């Protein structure tokens, strides 16, 4: 079974191919280049070196989110395009799950963190000793709330922080985490398509796939533009109310 993994949910651009449970190739870039310029050439070069065609793939696993809205859209568009052309299914892999999946054998609670700005992170909690366990599904959380939860419920287990959200909040973590903790080393500190492909292959074997046409990223929250539009709309309603204008909801009731 051959699975292509695509990961571009943040600054990292990464692609990989898993073949029957073995990692055949991985290509990762950590630099400020637009994913739309790098992902397809990386895939083409990698498949060429493997002497494979896209049609040889059994599925395309893609980091489905959360993460950078632009990166997720590029990853989704790339995976959907390939899937539609070769008529193969997509495997939606949660970004946080894939990050934790790369730390097999780590002793403690795995806490991936992606920076969501303004004191927030995308995160989740996991264990991966003998089997991969999701302790807390991926979510958006304030860093302070996450640390409070870990201090209260980790039962003294060591917590391993990793991801750009851990880097961005390192000082706060060091000052306020009261349980044993560590920061993952550089090779494990960023998203990798190898983990997306490996976890994707497992999900494919379990039949957990989606058609290319149906696949959509999981942003976990509205984009900045959408949030600003919602605020503007609410302010517009308030201005109308202040002017004595009755605002009606779609069902005819007063707003």
MOHU-V259545 format. One line per field, one symbol per residue. ss: DSSP state (H for helix, E for strand, L for the rest). burial: b if it has 16 or more other C-alpha atoms within 10 Angstrom, else e. Layout:
ss: ???
burial: ???
This chain:
ss: LEEEEEELLLLEEEEEEEELLEEEEEEEEELLLLHHHHHHHHHHHHHHHLLLLHHHLLEEEEEEELLLHHHHHHHHHHHHHHHHHHLLEEEEEEHHHHHHHLLLLLLLEEEEEEELLLLEEEEEEEEELLLEEEEEEEEEEEHHHHHHHHHHHLLLLLEEEELHHHHHLHHHHHHHLLLLEEELLHHHLLLLHHHHHHHHHHHHHLLLLELLLLLLLLLLLLLHHHHHHHHHHHHHHHHHHHLLLLLELLLLLEL
burial: ebbbbbbbbbbbbbbbbbbeeebbbbbbbeeeeebbeebbebbeebbeeeeeebeebbbbbbbbbbbbbbbbbbbbbbbbebbeeebbbbbbbbbbbbbbbbbeebebbbbbbbbbeeebbbbbbbbbeeeebbeeebebbbbbebbeebbeeeeeebbbbbbbbbbbbeeebeeebebebebbeeeebbbbbbbbbbbbbebbeeeebbebeebbbbbeeeeeeeeeeeeeeeeebeeeeeeeeeeeeeeeeee
